Amino acid sequence: MTVTDVCIHPFPEGDSTLRRMALTAREFGYDTIVAVDHVESEYYGVLILKGRIVREGTMKAVNAAVRQRDGAVIGVVAGDNGFNRSVVQTPGIHLLCGLHRTQRNAFDHVTAKLAAGRRVAIHLDFSQLLACRGHSRQKVLIRYQELLSLQRKFGFSFAIGSGARSVLDQRTVSEMILLSSLFGMTREETLTALGTVPDLFEESSLPRVVQ
Amino acid sequence: MKPLPPTLRENRRYLLLRITPATLEADERELYFAVSDAVTALFGDTIAAEVHTATIVREGEYLILRCRRGREDTLCTAIATIRSVNGTPVHLTTISTSGTIKALRRGIRAERKGNSIICTINEAERTGILYADEKIDLIRRDMKGQDVVFLTKDDMEIFHATTTITDGI
């Protein structure tokens, strides 16, 4: 089973090189990492997937990212509800990121159903749990709890990532399980979320059986 | 004074942690405050009191902590949220948990030997440590504090960097 860290930010954005982060990821139990704005490669037996994050908040930028068709894992930073629905329905988008910064109604049951049908994963950035303190961290935890209850009902995927900019920010798989338990995620759910990435590249237009 | 009988004593668990980077300059007291702050920030004073954390000893890149039995996961979760000690970025990894310090010490490996090196990147000299597993931790001390850059020996070519092994930093 694939265990993926989605996403990491190696040098020059962070203070650690891609090779070093791949080496650390292997030691920490991962076999795949998604590196933002780095080419696809493999170091020390760890597959590195190219990641691209669209931060502009416009559908024009989202469509431009999809048109590049370079095999990258494309994530879009969430905005208001209308924008998120449009993003989820756009073929070629893999991740909806940064939902902890949005209003509660930005991701409702309709968007959740669409995300499940279109196989768009919701990105949970654990760096927010580490970097924030007090009220900010409480808000992130509440938001992730809300997303988890929607996920349990509608069955969309989660993609968990450390959001690391340094090897010191990377976390082991067991630490990820412990951190996800803070907002009620079980061990099995966390392991499923860590193995989400290969499913995102499967054809989503075909009909599938929903249990 | 008569010692407390074993049945009335608090049951404890001991945790073995690895400190990254190993060169972190912090004693048991400073590490205790970092762990204690993390537990309190994440779970509050009530749970922090139940966890009853204490630092036992630091041995090189390893740290042994103590907590109340049954609260190991709580402490491990809080430890995973620690990002710095005394303003220096750090990662504390929980390696194992045990009921005795003796059993825990079996998990301690021999200290990783590293060669002190001087690395030249873009004509700027940086001191660092080259480990046997080809990891390189560069250290630059400046006005802002300590800036560490992590790379591997394979990266040296990309950075057009050269290394010179020194006697010590």
Contacts between the chains, C-beta under 8 A, distances in Angstrom:
chain1	res1	chain2	res2	distance
A	11	B	149	7.6
A	11	B	151	7.8
A	15	B	147	7.3
A	15	B	148	6.8
A	15	B	149	5.3
A	15	B	150	6.6
A	16	B	149	7.2
A	16	B	150	4.0
A	16	B	151	7.1
A	17	B	150	7.0
A	17	B	151	4.4
A	17	B	152	6.8
A	17	B	155	4.6
A	17	B	158	7.7
A	19	B	151	7.1
A	19	B	152	4.7
A	19	B	154	5.6
A	19	B	155	5.4
A	20	B	135	6.7
A	20	B	150	4.7
A	20	B	151	5.2
A	20	B	152	5.1
A	20	B	155	7.0
A	23	B	133	7.9
A	23	B	135	6.9
A	23	B	152	6.1
A	43	B	154	8.0
A	129	B	81	6.7
A	130	B	80	7.9
A	130	B	81	5.3
A	130	B	83	5.6
A	131	B	83	7.2
A	133	B	41	5.7
A	134	B	41	7.4
A	137	B	41	7.9
A	137	B	42	8.0
A	166	B	89	6.6
A	166	B	150	6.9
A	167	B	20	7.4
A	167	B	91	7.5
A	167	B	150	4.8
A	168	B	20	6.3
A	168	B	21	7.7
A	168	B	83	7.3
A	168	B	89	4.9
A	168	B	90	6.3
A	168	B	91	4.3
A	168	B	150	7.9
A	169	B	83	7.2
A	169	B	91	7.4
A	170	B	91	7.5
A	171	B	80	6.1
A	172	B	93	6.3
A	174	B	94	7.8
A	175	B	76	7.6
A	175	B	80	4.1
A	175	B	93	7.6
A	175	B	94	7.6
A	178	B	73	6.5
A	178	B	76	5.6
A	178	B	77	4.3
A	178	B	80	5.7
A	179	B	77	6.6
A	179	B	80	5.7
A	179	B	81	7.4
A	181	B	73	7.9
A	181	B	77	7.0
A	182	B	42	7.6
A	182	B	77	6.7
